[in-house]
Amino acid sequence: MKRLFRYFALSLLLSLSACGIFRNSADISYRRMLPSQMNDIPDQLISRKGYTLSYNCETKLPNWVFWHLSAEHATGDVARPIAAYHVDSKVPKPRATGADYRRSGYSRGHMCPAGDNKWDKKAMYESFAYSNICPQKSQCNSGVWNAIETMCREWAKEYGDVYIVSGPIVKKFPDMLGKNQVAVPEAFFKVVVCLNGRKKGIGFICDNTDLHQTMRQCVVTIEEIEDITGINFFPNFNERDRMDVEMKANLRDW
């Protein structure tokens, strides 16, 4: 029954995209680039103006967050709103709140960053929903994670656009925050794909620690992240594209 519901939810999601509900409705590649359904874990699809996410009601975190970052959307002047962080009313209770993070020792880490949503007020506000947020150590958040986010915007401007998937890596029995039991990830992944010119992809895994990490230390292939997370990021790739994009990762190629 859960899989049947997920199938209809995905069908509805793609139908809405085709009907122009998505900001990316003109880009037919967007819906074809969505990761495949998750097996045996909660998987609630939510569409936002700036991203699509798969939400896990057990961890109170996203399984993944997907977005298409164009050169036009890589810049903007929309400021962070007042009282930006907010409870996501679209996910079931119990759900993450600001109280869960208070005095926890963890910052509130965006999966789809606010910096990728400065092009639109609604997109900016929705990036602060707690369903797009994970407990993240401050040095990771402001250090290597922020560096990768910044580099993705530079790549979008250089190549015209990129597709990005981001999310937490959660062990079987994670530490929990607050009364709503928000899982603490042991690491975070980010997958970046460019389809313009020579197709290429790269992945990153950043440990959720305050120890110093560099982008180069975090580089992995997309296939490695798929093996760890169980997510099939780009199910519509043919075998040639999968070889070029998912099985190679070299920062010098970017």
Backbone torsions as a table, in degrees:
resi	resn	phi	psi	omega
1	MET	NA	-42.7	179.8
2	LYS	-61.7	-41.5	-179.4
3	ARG	-67.5	-37.2	178.0
4	LEU	-63.8	-43.4	177.6
5	PHE	-61.3	-41.5	-179.6
6	ARG	-64.5	-38.0	178.8
7	TYR	-62.2	-46.8	-179.9
8	PHE	-67.4	-34.6	177.8
9	ALA	-63.9	-42.1	179.2
10	LEU	-67.1	-39.6	178.5
11	SER	-61.7	-42.0	178.5
12	LEU	-64.5	-41.0	179.6
13	LEU	-59.4	-44.6	-179.0
14	LEU	-71.6	-34.1	177.7
15	SER	-65.2	-42.2	177.7
16	LEU	-62.3	-39.1	177.8
17	SER	-61.5	-45.3	-178.2
18	ALA	-66.1	-28.3	-178.7
19	CYS	-85.8	-1.6	175.5
20	GLY	98.0	9.7	178.8
21	ILE	-71.3	-39.4	178.0
22	PHE	-70.8	149.3	171.0
23	ARG	-64.5	-24.9	-176.2
24	ASN	-94.9	16.8	-174.1
25	SER	-59.7	-28.3	178.2
26	ALA	-73.4	-18.0	-179.0
27	ASP	-100.8	97.4	-175.8
28	ILE	-64.6	-21.6	179.9
29	SER	-68.7	-24.1	-174.4
30	TYR	-56.5	-54.8	-176.0
31	ARG	-70.4	-26.1	176.5
32	ARG	-74.4	-17.2	-178.1
33	MET	-93.4	-4.9	-179.7
34	LEU	-62.3	140.4	174.6
35	PRO	-59.8	157.9	179.7
36	SER	-77.6	168.7	-178.3
37	GLN	-62.3	151.4	175.8
38	MET	-85.9	144.5	179.3
39	ASN	-104.8	132.8	170.7
40	ASP	68.1	14.2	171.2
41	ILE	-136.6	155.5	179.3
42	PRO	-57.4	140.4	-170.1
43	ASP	-152.0	81.0	179.3
44	GLN	-96.8	117.5	179.6
45	LEU	-82.7	132.2	178.5
46	ILE	-132.2	129.0	178.4
47	SER	-102.4	129.7	176.3
48	ARG	-123.0	169.7	-177.5
49	LYS	-62.4	-36.3	-176.2
50	GLY	-104.6	-6.9	-176.2
51	TYR	-164.7	168.4	170.4
52	THR	-123.2	139.1	-179.9
53	LEU	-132.7	155.1	169.8
54	SER	-107.2	117.9	-173.7
55	TYR	-102.8	140.9	179.8
56	ASN	-112.4	110.1	-176.2
57	CYS	-73.4	-11.4	177.2
58	GLU	-83.4	-43.3	179.9
59	THR	-86.4	-17.4	-173.0
60	LYS	64.5	28.4	-178.4
61	LEU	-131.8	164.1	170.2
62	PRO	-73.2	145.9	166.3
63	ASN	-73.2	-42.4	175.6
64	TRP	-156.7	157.3	173.2
65	VAL	-130.1	129.0	-174.8
66	PHE	-120.2	138.2	173.7
67	TRP	-154.3	158.6	178.2
68	HIS	-106.7	115.1	-177.6
69	LEU	-104.4	109.5	177.8
70	SER	-91.6	166.8	177.1
71	ALA	-60.2	-37.5	-180.0
72	GLU	-65.8	-34.0	-178.0
73	HIS	-88.8	-5.0	180.0
74	ALA	-80.6	-6.1	175.7
75	THR	-133.6	167.8	179.1
76	GLY	162.8	168.7	-177.1
77	ASP	-121.6	14.0	177.8
78	VAL	-72.7	126.5	-177.5
79	ALA	-87.4	158.4	174.4
80	ARG	-60.1	131.4	-178.4
81	PRO	-73.6	160.6	174.1
82	ILE	-68.4	141.6	-178.2
83	ALA	51.6	53.6	-170.5
84	ALA	-67.1	-49.7	-177.1
85	TYR	-64.8	134.8	-177.5
86	HIS	-151.2	152.2	178.1
87	VAL	-67.8	139.1	179.6
88	ASP	-89.3	107.4	-177.0
89	SER	-72.0	-10.4	-179.6
90	LYS	-82.4	-11.2	179.9
91	VAL	-104.0	152.5	-175.0
92	PRO	-72.3	154.6	172.3
93	LYS	-78.3	151.4	-7.4
94	PRO	-70.7	146.2	-178.1
95	ARG	-138.9	160.1	-174.5
96	ALA	-64.5	142.1	174.6
97	THR	-134.1	171.8	177.9
98	GLY	-61.6	-30.7	-179.0
99	ALA	-63.4	-30.9	179.9
100	ASP	-65.3	-29.8	-177.9
101	TYR	-89.5	-19.6	-172.6
102	ARG	-62.8	126.8	179.7
103	ARG	56.1	29.8	-178.6
104	SER	-89.9	-17.9	-174.0
105	GLY	87.9	4.1	179.6
106	TYR	-121.7	142.8	173.3
107	SER	-86.0	170.3	179.1
108	ARG	-97.3	102.0	-173.2
109	GLY	-94.5	123.1	176.6
110	HIS	-70.7	140.8	168.5
111	MET	-87.8	-56.5	166.0
112	CYS	-89.9	113.1	-169.4
113	PRO	-72.2	150.6	174.6
114	ALA	-58.7	-33.8	-179.7
115	GLY	-63.5	-18.7	176.8
116	ASP	-90.7	2.4	-174.6
117	ASN	-126.4	22.4	179.5
118	LYS	-75.1	-1.6	-178.1
119	TRP	-82.8	-11.7	-174.0
120	ASP	-157.0	136.9	-177.0
121	LYS	-63.4	-44.2	-179.1
122	LYS	-66.3	-43.2	178.3
123	ALA	-60.8	-41.6	178.0
124	MET	-61.0	-49.3	-178.9
125	TYR	-60.9	-43.7	-177.5
126	GLU	-67.4	-21.5	177.5
127	SER	-69.0	-15.0	179.9
128	PHE	-97.0	7.6	173.7
129	ALA	-65.8	140.0	-176.6
130	TYR	-64.1	-18.1	175.3
131	SER	-69.7	-16.0	177.6
132	ASN	-102.3	9.9	-172.7
133	ILE	-119.6	145.3	176.3
134	CYS	-134.5	150.3	172.6
135	PRO	-63.6	121.8	-174.5
136	GLN	-136.9	134.4	175.8
137	LYS	-61.7	141.8	-171.7
138	SER	-59.5	-40.9	-177.9
139	GLN	-67.4	-36.5	175.5
140	CYS	-65.4	-45.4	-176.9
141	ASN	-61.9	-51.7	-175.6
142	SER	-86.8	-11.0	-177.4
143	GLY	-98.6	-105.5	-172.5
144	VAL	-66.6	-35.9	179.9
145	TRP	-63.1	-44.5	177.4
146	ASN	-65.4	-37.0	179.2
147	ALA	-63.7	-40.1	179.1
148	ILE	-68.4	-41.7	177.0
149	GLU	-57.9	-45.2	179.7
150	THR	-63.6	-41.4	-179.9
151	MET	-65.6	-36.2	178.0
152	CYS	-61.5	-38.8	177.5
153	ARG	-66.3	-36.6	177.0
154	GLU	-66.6	-39.7	177.6
155	TRP	-64.6	-40.6	178.6
156	ALA	-60.6	-41.5	179.4
157	LYS	-69.7	-35.8	-178.6
158	GLU	-73.6	-42.5	-173.1
159	TYR	-100.6	-7.3	-179.5
160	GLY	102.1	-40.2	175.7
161	ASP	-172.6	158.2	173.2
162	VAL	-141.8	157.5	172.4
163	TYR	-106.8	136.6	-174.1
164	ILE	-131.3	138.2	170.4
165	VAL	-128.3	134.6	-175.6
166	SER	-139.7	154.9	177.9
167	GLY	175.5	178.7	-178.9
168	PRO	-91.3	156.0	168.9
169	ILE	-112.4	115.2	-172.4
170	VAL	-116.1	126.3	178.7
171	LYS	-74.1	171.8	-172.2
172	LYS	-61.1	-41.5	179.7
173	PHE	-123.9	80.3	-175.5
174	PRO	-79.2	161.5	166.6
175	ASP	-65.9	153.0	-177.3
176	MET	-124.4	147.0	178.0
177	LEU	-108.9	136.8	166.7
178	GLY	67.5	179.4	-177.5
179	LYS	-70.5	-21.5	179.1
180	ASN	-89.1	1.6	172.6
181	GLN	55.5	63.7	176.2
182	VAL	-84.6	123.6	-177.1
183	ALA	-68.5	143.8	176.4
184	VAL	-99.4	115.5	-180.0
185	PRO	-66.8	150.3	173.1
186	GLU	-87.2	-18.0	179.7
187	ALA	-163.6	175.1	178.2
188	PHE	-134.4	147.1	177.1
189	PHE	-116.9	153.3	170.3
190	LYS	-142.9	131.8	-179.8
191	VAL	-117.8	131.4	-178.8
192	VAL	-129.2	131.8	-179.2
193	VAL	-130.6	135.8	173.1
194	CYS	-117.9	126.4	-178.9
195	LEU	-106.6	3.3	-180.0
196	ASN	-91.2	132.3	-177.3
197	GLY	70.5	-134.9	176.7
198	ARG	-74.6	119.1	-177.0
199	LYS	-65.7	138.9	-178.8
200	LYS	-154.6	158.4	177.7
201	GLY	-145.1	161.2	178.2
202	ILE	-153.3	148.8	177.6
203	GLY	-125.4	157.5	176.7
204	PHE	-136.4	140.2	168.9
205	ILE	-125.2	120.0	-178.8
206	CYS	-113.2	123.9	177.3
207	ASP	-66.3	142.7	179.0
208	ASN	-84.0	77.7	-174.2
209	THR	-144.4	161.8	174.6
210	ASP	-90.3	2.9	175.3
211	LEU	-72.4	147.5	-177.8
212	HIS	-66.7	135.5	175.8
213	GLN	-134.6	147.8	175.5
214	THR	-109.8	159.1	176.7
215	MET	-56.6	-44.4	-175.9
216	ARG	-62.6	-36.8	178.8
217	GLN	-66.5	-24.4	-173.8
218	CYS	-94.0	-4.9	-175.9
219	VAL	-68.8	131.7	173.3
220	VAL	-143.5	170.6	174.3
221	THR	-80.7	158.6	175.6
222	ILE	-63.1	-37.0	179.0
223	GLU	-59.9	-39.0	177.7
224	GLU	-62.1	-40.9	179.1
225	ILE	-67.2	-37.8	176.2
226	GLU	-60.6	-41.3	179.7
227	ASP	-63.8	-37.7	-178.0
228	ILE	-75.5	-42.3	-172.4
229	THR	-93.2	-22.0	-173.9
230	GLY	77.8	11.7	-179.5
231	ILE	-94.4	130.9	170.5
232	ASN	-93.9	99.6	-170.1
233	PHE	-67.5	-41.2	-173.7
234	PHE	-132.1	75.2	-173.4
235	PRO	-65.6	-17.5	-177.8
236	ASN	-92.9	2.3	175.9
237	PHE	-67.9	141.2	170.3
238	ASN	-80.5	175.3	-173.5
239	GLU	-63.5	-37.4	179.7
240	ARG	-64.8	-45.4	179.1
241	ASP	-64.3	-39.4	179.3
242	ARG	-62.0	-40.0	178.3
243	MET	-64.5	-44.4	-176.1
244	ASP	-72.4	-36.5	-169.7
245	VAL	-98.7	-42.5	-170.2
246	GLU	-94.6	-18.3	-172.9
247	MET	-109.8	6.0	177.7
248	LYS	-128.0	144.8	177.9
249	ALA	-154.2	103.9	179.9
250	ASN	-137.6	114.9	-177.8
251	LEU	-60.0	-28.4	-179.9
252	ARG	-67.6	-23.7	179.2
253	ASP	-70.9	-13.9	-177.2
254	TRP	-101.7	NA	NA
